[in-house]
Amino acid sequence: MTSRRALIRRPGPRLAHGLLTHIERDPVDGELAIGQWEAYAHALREAGWETLEVPPADDCPDAVFVEDPVVVHEDLAVIANPGAAQRRRETIGVEQTMRDLGYRIARIAAPGTLDGGDVLRSGDTAYVGLSSRTNGAGIQQLATHLREFGVRTQAVPVERALHLKSAVTALPDGTVIGWDPVVDDKEAFPAYEAMPEEGGAHVVILGEDQLLMAASAPRSAELLRARGYAVTTVDISEFEKLEGCVTCLSVRLR
């Protein structure tokens, strides 16, 4: 397997009807969203990642958030059981793509539910949000699947955001960064640092010193540049209206 591939999924015609849990609905410009998605995919390729498009799921408004249907670790793809029933069809094309790439397949089965956006891996730990979309049974099943790799799984409460990774992500050095108003348990992480903007809580690690962030967090980007990171920013305003962030829009296969 190539070591730097990223799964992406093109926005569908029903994008504006995506689910919302913590914010009010704001009209989504579908044409602008497609342009933003294409720029996001271009940024991945510019950083040396080969982008692979998962087959579209045009009947699923949230399908562009391709991170949620699967958790990938080494050669194992764990197919999620999304907590929102209307998102479960999104897993079909993702599973077929992972099979075609040669990954072993495991699944989260009912009554367990799990969204990939609730899974934050840092070092040998998988922090998993206990959220409105991911329950304890789903976390236990994921822990079982990851045990063969020596990965420790730790549940983290998530009540003020959609997913754990809506509130926090991790830098290459293991520091977890977040936006305090939506972080329920800062003490869950060995090293935590607050960012000054909501979008600043979300980074995609493109390389050891290279990050991708939303353009909505310029102060956070400058803070991270001052720490020595090369930061690329992309405008994802239309996806932010749907509680999306930079991590949701791809699955990086290392």
RODO-2510 file (C-alpha; in nm, 4 decimals, decimal comma):
residues 254
     n   res          X          Y          Z
     1     m     0,0000     0,0000     0,0000
     2     t     0,1145     0,3546    -0,0759
     3     s     0,1904     0,5295     0,2508
     4     r     0,0318     0,8695     0,1784
     5     r    -0,3201     0,8295     0,0471
     6     a    -0,6269     1,0225     0,1525
     7     l    -0,9882     0,9190     0,1040
     8     i    -1,2250     1,1978     0,0048
     9     r    -1,5892     1,2020    -0,1081
    10     r    -1,7449     1,4653    -0,3323
    11     p    -2,0305     1,6722    -0,1848
    12     g    -2,3708     1,5485    -0,2977
    13     p    -2,6763     1,7423    -0,4181
    14     r    -2,8465     1,7215    -0,0765
    15     l    -2,5530     1,8673     0,1193
    16     a    -2,7555     2,1619     0,2511
    17     h    -2,9871     1,9182     0,4323
    18     g    -2,7101     1,7724     0,6509
    19     l    -2,7823     1,6990     1,0161
    20     l    -2,7237     1,9635     1,2846
    21     t    -2,7027     1,9149     1,6616
    22     h    -2,5376     2,2159     1,8265
    23     i    -2,5820     2,5094     1,5871
    24     e    -2,8669     2,6825     1,4045
    25     r    -2,9151     2,6125     1,0349
    26     d    -2,7554     2,8632     0,7985
    27     p    -2,8142     2,8356     0,4210
    28     v    -2,5389     2,6424     0,2431
    29     d    -2,4171     2,7515    -0,1000
    30     g    -2,3759     2,4197    -0,2821
    31     e    -2,1699     2,5609    -0,5671
    32     l    -1,9324     2,7341    -0,3270
    33     a    -1,9085     2,4138    -0,1211
    34     i    -1,7938     2,2165    -0,4250
    35     g    -1,5274     2,4759    -0,4988
    36     q    -1,4097     2,4671    -0,1372
    37     w    -1,3989     2,0873    -0,1421
    38     e    -1,1917     2,0898    -0,4605
    39     a    -0,9490     2,3387    -0,3017
    40     y    -0,9247     2,1157     0,0070
    41     a    -0,8424     1,8132    -0,2108
    42     h    -0,5858     2,0228    -0,4004
    43     a    -0,4188     2,1191    -0,0712
    44     l    -0,3820     1,7516     0,0187
    45     r    -0,2243     1,6739    -0,3182
    46     e     0,0081     1,9743    -0,2946
    47     a     0,1325     1,8306     0,0355
    48     g     0,2157     1,4996    -0,1326
    49     w    -0,1005     1,2993    -0,0613
    50     e    -0,2681     1,0955    -0,3325
    51     t    -0,6426     1,1569    -0,3122
    52     l    -0,8817     0,8660    -0,3693
    53     e    -1,2494     0,9444    -0,4243
    54     v    -1,4934     0,7157    -0,2468
    55     p    -1,8033     0,6449    -0,4635
    56     p    -2,0667     0,9143    -0,4083
    57     a    -2,3648     0,8618    -0,1806
    58     d    -2,5898     1,1311    -0,3207
    59     d    -2,8917     1,0296    -0,1112
    60     c    -2,6891     1,0946     0,2079
    61     p    -2,6493     1,4693     0,2773
    62     d    -2,3559     1,4212     0,5177
    63     a    -2,1586     1,1758     0,3030
    64     v    -1,8881     1,4338     0,2242
    65     f    -1,7764     1,3931     0,5877
    66     v    -1,5970     1,0735     0,4921
    67     e    -1,4081     1,0466     0,8212
    68     d    -1,7163     0,9260     1,0080
    69     p    -1,7886     0,5863     0,8418
    70     v    -1,4471     0,4295     0,9106
    71     v    -1,1536     0,4157     1,1525
    72     v    -0,8276     0,2988     0,9941
    73     h    -0,5244     0,1697     1,1819
    74     e    -0,2333     0,0126     0,9929
    75     d    -0,3922    -0,2597     0,7732
    76     l    -0,7301    -0,2695     0,9506
    77     a    -1,0385    -0,0709     0,8508
    78     v    -1,3067    -0,0664     1,1194
    79     i    -1,6381     0,0123     0,9527
    80     a    -1,8391     0,2326     1,1848
    81     n    -2,2031     0,2043     1,2840
    82     p    -2,2994     0,5722     1,2753
    83     g    -2,5055     0,6997     1,5636
    84     a    -2,7479     0,8752     1,3266
    85     a    -2,9463     0,6052     1,1461
    86     q    -2,9776     0,8131     0,8284
    87     r    -2,5976     0,8116     0,7906
    88     r    -2,5513     0,4344     0,7962
    89     r    -2,5741     0,3922     0,4189
    90     e    -2,2582     0,6026     0,3921
    91     t    -2,0532     0,3026     0,5033
    92     i    -2,1267     0,0949     0,1907
    93     g    -1,8999     0,2741    -0,0562
    94     v    -1,6336     0,3306     0,2090
    95     e    -1,6172    -0,0396     0,2940
    96     q    -1,5873    -0,1356    -0,0732
    97     t    -1,3075     0,1165    -0,1222
    98     m    -1,1141    -0,0215     0,1749
    99     r    -1,1582    -0,3775     0,0484
   100     d    -1,0335    -0,2739    -0,2953
   101     l    -0,7255    -0,1200    -0,1304
   102     g    -0,6487    -0,4487     0,0457
   103     y    -0,7422    -0,3613     0,4031
   104     r    -0,8760    -0,6128     0,6510
   105     i    -1,2317    -0,5297     0,7513
   106     a    -1,3853    -0,5238     1,0992
   107     r    -1,7156    -0,3706     1,2050
   108     i    -1,8885    -0,1930     1,4888
   109     a    -2,2136    -0,3858     1,5386
   110     a    -2,5418    -0,2876     1,7053
   111     p    -2,6137    -0,2046     1,9802
   112     g    -2,2758    -0,0336     1,9500
   113     t    -2,2622     0,2962     1,7641
   114     l    -1,9515     0,4844     1,6617
   115     d    -1,8626     0,7773     1,4343
   116     g    -1,5055     0,8121     1,3127
   117     g    -1,5123     1,1791     1,4091
   118     d    -1,5149     1,0698     1,7729
   119     v    -1,1792     0,8896     1,7413
   120     l    -0,8595     1,0841     1,8058
   121     r    -0,5374     0,8852     1,7948
   122     s    -0,2216     1,0259     1,9520
   123     g     0,0789     0,8079     2,0186
   124     d    -0,0381     0,4681     2,1392
   125     t    -0,3733     0,5974     2,2656
   126     a    -0,7091     0,6238     2,0923
   127     y    -0,9248     0,8830     2,2667
   128     v    -1,2880     0,8136     2,1806
   129     g    -1,5702     1,0562     2,2440
   130     l    -1,8690     0,9268     2,4366
   131     s    -2,1107     1,1482     2,2463
   132     s    -2,4560     1,1691     2,0965
   133     r    -2,3230     0,9587     1,8063
   134     t    -2,0883     0,7117     1,9829
   135     n    -2,1908     0,4936     2,2773
   136     g    -2,0070     0,2800     2,5301
   137     a    -2,0700    -0,0441     2,3428
   138     g    -1,9171     0,1038     2,0282
   139     i    -1,6123     0,2203     2,2212
   140     q    -1,5661    -0,1260     2,3744
   141     q    -1,5822    -0,2890     2,0311
   142     l    -1,3300    -0,0451     1,8879
   143     a    -1,0989    -0,1137     2,1831
   144     t    -1,1172    -0,4851     2,1041
   145     h    -1,0330    -0,4246     1,7380
   146     l    -0,7341    -0,2027     1,8213
   147     r    -0,5935    -0,4206     2,0986
   148     e    -0,3875    -0,6318     1,8566
   149     f    -0,1849    -0,3183     1,7744
   150     g    -0,1130    -0,2350     2,1375
   151     v    -0,3369     0,0718     2,1187
   152     r    -0,4935     0,1835     2,4454
   153     t    -0,8501     0,3134     2,4152
   154     q    -0,9776     0,5859     2,6473
   155     a    -1,3340     0,7175     2,6532
   156     v    -1,3758     1,0963     2,6797
   157     p    -1,7086     1,2691     2,7520
   158     v    -1,8443     1,4863     2,4706
   159     e    -2,1564     1,6883     2,5445
   160     r    -2,0899     2,0356     2,4033
   161     a    -1,9827     1,9361     2,0515
   162     l    -2,0941     1,6932     1,7828
   163     h    -1,7801     1,4772     1,7978
   164     l    -1,4610     1,4647     2,0012
   165     k    -1,2687     1,5968     1,7006
   166     s    -1,5155     1,8852     1,6759
   167     a    -1,3609     1,9998     2,0046
   168     v    -0,9976     1,8809     1,9980
   169     t    -0,7286     1,7409     1,7715
   170     a    -0,3609     1,6578     1,8293
   171     l    -0,0388     1,8126     1,7033
   172     p     0,2478     1,5923     1,5809
   173     d     0,4225     1,6317     1,9183
   174     g     0,1190     1,4856     2,0982
   175     t    -0,0172     1,8131     2,2370
   176     v    -0,3957     1,8107     2,2199
   177     i    -0,5370     2,1470     2,1126
   178     g    -0,8946     2,2565     2,1613
   179     w    -1,1436     2,5395     2,1881
   180     d    -1,2291     2,5631     2,5571
   181     p    -1,6030     2,6412     2,5287
   182     v    -1,6722     2,2979     2,3770
   183     v    -1,4111     2,0831     2,5574
   184     d    -1,5749     1,8814     2,8346
   185     d    -1,2665     1,7226     2,9945
   186     k    -0,9285     1,8879     2,9386
   187     e    -0,7777     1,6612     3,2057
   188     a    -0,8290     1,3565     2,9822
   189     f    -0,5168     1,4510     2,7868
   190     p    -0,1567     1,4501     2,9165
   191     a    -0,0843     1,7786     2,7369
   192     y    -0,3621     2,0216     2,6439
   193     e    -0,3477     2,3733     2,4996
   194     a    -0,6364     2,6081     2,4273
   195     m    -0,6661     2,7793     2,0884
   196     p    -0,8187     3,1266     2,0495
   197     e    -1,0735     3,0319     1,7810
   198     e    -1,3129     2,7425     1,7308
   199     g    -1,1562     2,6506     1,3960
   200     g    -0,8157     2,6525     1,5627
   201     a    -0,9029     2,3315     1,7445
   202     h    -0,8873     2,1356     1,4200
   203     v    -0,5677     2,0354     1,2411
   204     v    -0,4945     1,7740     0,9778
   205     i    -0,1377     1,6499     1,0111
   206     l     0,0125     1,6500     0,6628
   207     g     0,3691     1,5773     0,7752
   208     e     0,5974     1,5999     1,0779
   209     d     0,5927     1,9790     1,0697
   210     q     0,3098     2,0478     0,8253
   211     l    -0,0540     2,1174     0,9179
   212     l    -0,3789     2,1920     0,7352
   213     m    -0,6277     2,4256     0,9077
   214     a    -0,9439     2,6205     0,8324
   215     a    -0,9087     2,9797     0,7155
   216     s    -1,1576     3,0769     0,9886
   217     a    -0,8811     3,0531     1,2532
   218     p    -0,6045     3,2962     1,1473
   219     r    -0,4819     3,3697     1,5015
   220     s    -0,4510     2,9985     1,5770
   221     a    -0,2614     2,9443     1,2514
   222     e    -0,0142     3,2169     1,3486
   223     l     0,0357     3,0630     1,6931
   224     l     0,1214     2,7289     1,5335
   225     r     0,3505     2,8886     1,2767
   226     a     0,5355     3,0525     1,5661
   227     r     0,5902     2,7024     1,7044
   228     g     0,7651     2,6022     1,3816
   229     y     0,4820     2,4416     1,1872
   230     a     0,4172     2,5091     0,8211
   231     v     0,0429     2,5791     0,8144
   232     t    -0,1745     2,5682     0,5033
   233     t    -0,5230     2,7169     0,5394
   234     v    -0,8332     2,6407     0,3353
   235     d    -1,1752     2,8065     0,3357
   236     i    -1,4381     2,5504     0,4420
   237     s    -1,7093     2,7938     0,5503
   238     e    -1,9934     2,5975     0,3885
   239     f    -1,8936     2,2797     0,5724
   240     e    -1,8534     2,4658     0,9013
   241     k    -2,2230     2,5578     0,8661
   242     l    -2,2885     2,1813     0,8933
   243     e    -2,0640     2,1285     1,1998
   244     g    -1,7849     2,0080     0,9753
   245     c    -1,4122     2,0789     1,0070
   246     v    -1,0916     2,0012     0,8175
   247     t    -1,0538     1,6558     0,9724
   248     c    -1,4035     1,5416     0,8663
   249     l    -1,3388     1,5789     0,4965
   250     s    -1,0723     1,3095     0,4517
   251     v    -0,9299     0,9891     0,5929
   252     r    -0,5512     0,9858     0,5790
   253     l    -0,4073     0,6396     0,5128
   254     r    -0,0507     0,6170     0,6392
***
